[in-house]
């Protein structure tokens, strides 16, 4: 595998409380990869370790043959961008918020944006579809619009790796599909490598090139959605009975929940499904 991001026997976390142990996976350039797993499995801790918010205990994170742990804050911000699930930007305009993505490129004693900065911000506001909102305050936007602005700001950093922490968790289905369609286009058109934490297994299966399933601070399984989203692994990790099938249109895996009422029926038998 020609890996672009390599996580090699990586460990980070909170010693004495919760630590990721021996995390290993590789991602090709331009891949859109989802991280799944129940609450407390280590998804956000992994993001914080990769981004440098948490110190490395052992192991390596290698991006395009460069060790992320050896990068300074400025270089890291030029190579890696993070979009959190909650955008907190106050009363600044969308354009001002997106321009914050250009901070890693500011020269010493540069106090104002350059013409190039403005052009880059305009380009990515156009690309994600928020340019018409550029003069609107961030705190006046809907949740979906804020996520789009957050992605535009991250793209303005012109990173090689984009980390998305549950970008669709508080959105309705219309905005979920809008955001995920955009992310797929970005990975394809910009050859941008994307790692996304996502809770909705059906969205993960439909949109991601591959999935990383986490369990209790370790990686349980890595592979294509059809390989990872099987009922045996899902039930073992999530402690919930599910039925898995294939979407007849896309060929991607679909996960169905089974209610307690149905489970309690005497004639429930998985082998007959």
N, C-alpha and C positions, 0 to 999 in steps of 0.2 A: 504493500500500500504506500502510495506517495503522500505522506502525511503533511499537512500544513500546520495543524495544531496537534501536539503530542503531549499528553499528560502521562508522565512516567513515574510509576510507584510513588504517587503524590500523597502527602498527608498534611493537613492543616486543621485548625479548629480551636477549641477552647479546652486546653489540658485540664483534666480533673472533672470536666463536665461532658463535652462531646467533641470527638475528634474523628475526622475522616481518615480511613486507613487504606493505604496501598491502592489508590485510585489509578487505573490505567485505561486509556482509550486514545484513539487517533481519529482525526477528522481531515478529510481532503479539502482543498481550497474550493470555495463556492458551495459547499454543502450546507444544508439547513437541517440542523440536528436538534431534537427535542430531548430534554431531561425530564423524566417522569418519576414518580414515587410518592408515597404518602407523606403527610406532614411529619417533620422530624427525621426524615430519611437522609438529609444532608445536602439537598439541592442548592439552597441559598448559601450554605457554608462553602460549597464548592465554588460558586461564583465569586464569593468574597476572597477565596484563596487565589483563584486565577487572576482576579483584578488587582490583587495586592492589598486589599483592605485588611486581610488577615495574613499574618506571617506564615511562611512555609516551615513546617516541622521537618519534613524530609521530602526527597523527590524533586522532580523538575516539571516545569511548564514551558514548552518550547514552541514558539510561534515563528513560522517561516525561518527555521534554523537559528533563531535567536532565543536566548534564555530570558523569559519574562522577568524572573526574579532579579536579574542583573540590570534591568532597565531603570533609569530614574523616572520620576513622576512625569516629566515632560515627554520623554520618549515613549513611555507606556501609554500616555493619553493620545499620542499620535498613532499608536498601533492598535489600541483597544478602546472601545466605547461601551458604556453600560446604560441601558434604559430600565429604570425601576418601574414597579407596578403602580406606584403613586407619584405623580408629578407635582412637586411643590415649587411654584415659581413666583407667587405673589402677584403684584400688580404690573409687572413689566409686560411689554408687548410681545407678541409671538416672534417678531423679527429680532427683538433684543434678546429673547431667550435662545433662539437658534444661533445667533451670533456668539453666544457664550461657548459654543462648540469650537470656536476659532482661538480660544485662549492659549492652547498648547503651542500655537504657532506665532504668538506675539514676541517681538524682539524686546530687548531690554529698553526701558524708558518709552515704549510704545503705549500710548494711552487711548488711541482711537483706532477704529477698524479701518483697514485699507480698502481700496476699491476691489481688490481680489477677494477680501473677506466678504464684502457685501454681495459680490457676484456669486460666490460659493453658497452663501446662505440662501440667496434667491433661487439658485439652481435646485437645492434640496427641498426648499419649501414647495417649489413647483412639482418636484418628483413625488412628494408624498401627498400633495393636494391640499396644502394649507396656505398657499401664497395669498389667497383672497382674505385670509384672516390676519395678515402680518401686522396690522395696526391695532388689532383687538387685544385687550388685556388677557393674559394667560388664565387668570382666575375667573374669567367670564366664559370660558370654553366648556363644552361638554367633556365627559370623560374620554370619549373616543377621539375628539379633537385634540385634547391634551396629549394623548398617547402618540398621535401623529406628529405633533410638534416635538415631542421627546425624541422620536425617531429622526426627525429632520435635524435636530441639534446634534444627535449622535453621528449622523452622516456628515455633518459639517466638520467633524473631527477628522474625516477621511481615514477611518480606521481600516485595518485588515481583518479584524475580528469584532463582531458585534454580539454583546451579551444582552439578552432580553429576559427580564424577570417577570414572568406571568403578565405579559402585556394585554391579555384579553380577559383577565379574571373578573373585572367589575363591569364588563360591557355586555350589551345585548347581542343577540345573534347576528344582527346586521353589521354592527361594528366589529365583532369578532372576525367575521368573514372578510370584511374590508381590510382589517389590519393584517390578517394572515395571507391574503392574496398579495398585498403590498410586500410583505416580507419575502414571499416566494419570488416575486419579480426582482427584488433587490439582489437576492442571492444569485439569480440567473443573469441579470443584466450587468451587475457590477462585479460579478465573481466574488461577492462578499461572503465570507465564512460566518455563519450565524449559529449561535448556541442559545437555545431558548428553554427556560423553565416553563412547563405547562401542566396544568392539572387535568384538563379535559382530555381523556384518552382518545375520544373519537376525533377531535380536532388534531391531536398529535398524530394519529394514524393517517389521517387524510392529507396533511400538509407536509410533514417532515420526511426528509430523505432517509433518516435513520433515527433510532431512539436509544437512549441510555437509561436503563431502569435502575434506580438506586434503592437500597434497603439497609437501614440501620448503619449508615455511614460508609457503606461499601457499594461497589457496582455489582449488581446481580447479573445483568445481561445487557449486551450491546448488539444491535443488528437492525435489519430492515423492520419497518412496522409490523409486517406479517409474522416475523420471527419472534418479536418481543411481545406483541399483544395477543398472547394465547391465554386461555382460561386458567391453565395450571400456574403460570407465573403470576398472573394478576391476582388470583385467589390467595396464593402464598404470601404475596407482598401486602396486598390491601385488606386481607382477611374478609373478603366479601365475595359472595357467589355471583358469577357473571356467566353470560353466554357470549361467545364470539362467533361472528359470521363475516362474510365478505360483501362489501358494497357492490351491487351488480353493475353499477355504472363505472366507478373508478377502479374497482378491483382492490381497494384498500380495506383493511380490517375495521370492523364495527363491533363495539362492545355494548351488550345489553345488560342492564341490571335486573335482578330478580327480587321481588319484594318478599318480606317475611311471610305475608299471607299466602303467597304461592308456595313458598318453601315448606310451609307447614301442612300443605295438602298431602294426603297420603299417597297420591298417585304421581308426585313429582319424581321423575327419574331422568337424570342427565343422559343416560345411555339411549333414551328414546328420542332425544332431541336431534 
